[in-house]
Amino acid sequence: MAETLAALRSLMASHSPPLDAVVVPSEDYHQSEYVSARDKRREFVSGFTGSAGLALITKNEARLWTDGRYFLQATQQLSDQWQLMRIGEDPSVDAWMSDNLPKEAAIGVDPWCVSVDTAQRWDRAFAKKQQKLVQTSTNLVDEVWKDRPPAEINPVIVHPLEFAGRSVAEKLKELREKLTNEKARGIVITALDEVAWLYNIRGSDVSYCPVVHAFAIVTLNRAFLYVDKRKVSSEVSSSMEENGIEVREYGAVSSDVALLASDLLDQDTGLNCGRNGVCGSDTCEEDENSIDLIWVDPASCCYALFSKLDAKKVLLQQSPLALAKALKNPVELNGLRKAHIRDGAAVVQYLVWLDKQMQEIYGASGYFLEGKGARKERLETMKLTEVTVSDKLEGFRASKENFRGLSFPTISSAGPNAAIIHYSPQAKTCAELDPDSIYLFDSGAQYLDGTTDITRTVHFGKPSAHEKTCYTSVLKGHIALGNARFPNGTNGHALDILARVPLWKYGLDYRHGTGHGIGSYLNVHEGPHLISFRPQARNVPLQVSMTVTDEPGYYEDGSFGIRLENVLVIKEADTEFNFGDKGYLSFEHITWAPYQIKLIDLSLLTPEEIEWVNTYHSKCREILAPYMDKYEMDWLMKATEPVSA
């Protein structure tokens, strides 16, 4: 680590102009949350493995900013050469640079790895002391990363209409209508899941995310896919050709954005409108002159591509594909429901297996009974670790139809590790399961018909009264949010409080958002909506056919963590009245796995909450029964027995 920082500082000093600091973001050229191994530059320089964060290296300091999900993890992973900056508690990175770096300081960043939004925000902050953001011509981290993983050549795959639900032609037509409405003649699409969704393609360029490293440009007449052509099969080529999409090399996007800016990319068609049913009126010529903007999403487009455009003719606005992708079509919704049933079956089969193992190997009282573990002597080869059990869970999922892999690294966490919100166990350092401690597992899978994400928290011994109170408070918040009814136009910021109120009663809370969208065989975290205390949750209202998770939690550092998570689908609510003619919405649970009754303090639940748990558990029995053998079904029947206060 020290050598890496020294090598970077040497490059900073020899750079023209010399750099006072260099910023190393987490993101790749597409501003992705999850990136491929060769794009994990921030992890390489800092040693911090979380999915979110930003490193800043100055001449004599190294600081890392991350959010509340990762405070504990970062504290454990950063060496003493690094200082942790807690987002929301410490000064933001732009404020810190502006206040602490010298006047006229030069701050370097790879313009491909920073969004337009971020770069412009930094520029504004730097103006105060005439500091300047310097776009480096190469990535300085890549120059010192001697064993950087090579680029992989993974095939692009056509995502069949039977799973996609909408054709590429239909999606392109709708996109071009939106371009015309906004007086834009083209759009640069940089988010990997948006490219995959628009062109009905999938890939494996990023672990856990079935996406392809690719850009797209769509104009009123033409459409382009920028990808390493070695990944493109004849089937993919045919699909692209049928839909009028030209395949070009990945690196050609830079020069083509410049051509787009000067209106030369469409030149050989001889027209700028009139095709694809977008414009057919007598005012076409007049419209052609007024349609002159290039649409760019400031949150996902990198500064390098934006810099090639005429800023006065750029429409800086959220990509129209973000919302279109989030509004699931009936085929996608049907697929997601089916995928979650198979996934719930895998989770129950895992719990059945784990319950038996904990009793046999550790003498635990088990899933149903309360009692201290008998602490059996066991062979080293028999021990259960966070990694070995998570591998077993993956095995149960892998046996299910349409399984294509996990949707994120399984958070399999025992005891104090469960307090690390996004804990990722490693084979060499992970903990052994403990019959007298809480065990939290947050996991999901990629199926051809849908992406899943579920969290359950269990105890195989005797939970303390405090643990029960905390679990029950989390469950009450989970139920309250899932049962919410709200008018059209309501955003996730307004609903977030529902999941927290039961915890707030005890002076407890959690440092993460409560819900995120989920993809249809795409990214497990999907926007543009979310349920959160963060301001961006106000940006987009919740709408019918969106998916969103419901995942409150509570974490006690050094002791335990609790989280419960289901995926919900937003639907129209059948309310008695309709004040303001707004129309009201509600949620449908599509995740099926029991909550552990042993961890619930039933005296804290209202009669309505008890009725909800019993109804949900009854549905679990009914829906999962076809996947269970007799032993598993007996276990599930017992786990879902009706309860009363």
Secondary structure, 3 states (H helix, E strand, C coil): CHHHHHHHHHHHHHCCCCCCEEEEECCCCCCCCCCCHHHCHHHHHHCCCCCCCEEEEECCCEEEEECHHHHHHHHHHCCCCCEEEEECCECCHHHHHHHHCCCCCEEEECHHHCEHHHHHHHHHHHHHHCCEEEECCCCHHHHHCCCCCCCCCCCCEECCHHHHCCCHHHHHHHHHHHHHHCCEEEEEECCHHHHHHHHCEECCCECCECCCCCEEEEECCCEEEECCHHHCCHHHHHHHHHCCEEEECHHHHHHHHHHHHCCCCCHHHCCCCCCCCCCCCCCHHHHHHHCCEEEECCCCCEHHHHCCCCHHHEEECCCHHHHHHHCCCHHHHHHHHHHHHHHHHHHHHHHHHHHHHHHHHHCCCCCCCCCCCCCCCCCHHHCCEHHHHHHHHHHHHHCCCCEEEECCCCEEEEHHHHHCCCCCCCCCCCCECCCCCEEEEEECEEECCEECCEEEEEECCCCCHHHHHHHHHHHHHHHHHHCCCEECCCEHHHHHHHHHHHHHCCCCCCCCCCEEECCCCCCCCEEEEEECCCHHHHCCECCCCCEEEECCEEEECCCEEEECEEEEEEEECCCCCCHHHCCEEEEEECCCCCCCHHHCCHHHCCHHHHHHHHHHHHHHHHHHHHHCCHHHHHHHHHHCCCCCC
